[in-house]
Amino acid sequence: MTIERIPPPNYPRVEFGRRITAFGIDFLIVWLVSSLLGTSALGVQFLQILVFAIAWLVLRVVVVYNNQGQSLGRYALDMRLLEVERGRVPDLQTLLKREAIIGVGALLLAIALSNIIRNPTAILLILPLAIDCGTAVSDTQLRQALHDRYARTIIVSARRGYSLDIKVKRMLETLQRNVRR
């Protein structure tokens, strides 16, 4: 007896560069907020980790849940987070599962970036995030990372947003035209 999986609706795919940029915008916002509490002491600072975790949950769970599946980075680049089967914004429990996984990777990245000058081997802390997100490259159908597969979510293009990537491209094209003259 075989179980047939119902194919998900045909969602518009999002390029990896846009996904990375949206994650980077969200990460930088949270990292800057948590870095305000940092000191020049060596090692890991627990208050900074606590602020990072709270800010990550607010930005990536509460804001996404209340903003039609868009965090600030996804809003800037016209993307949404949806459940694969229902095509709706995930519920809070699903968002918490998803963001706990990616949040740990983001926290390890923040620790690595904060300690890279003092300890070059801190670069190894980036590996869990690279493995998690790197699986999206091998998924040709839905482009899901491990955290997306576990939570059964997908990132799709949206009509609602700021279109930051398009505005930057236009601005660079205008700048190149003006330089050529």
Helices and strands as residue ranges (DSSP letters): H 16-35, H 46-57, I 58-62, H 63-66, H 72-76, E 79-83, H 92-115, G 120-126, H 127-138, H 146-151, E 153-157, H 164-180
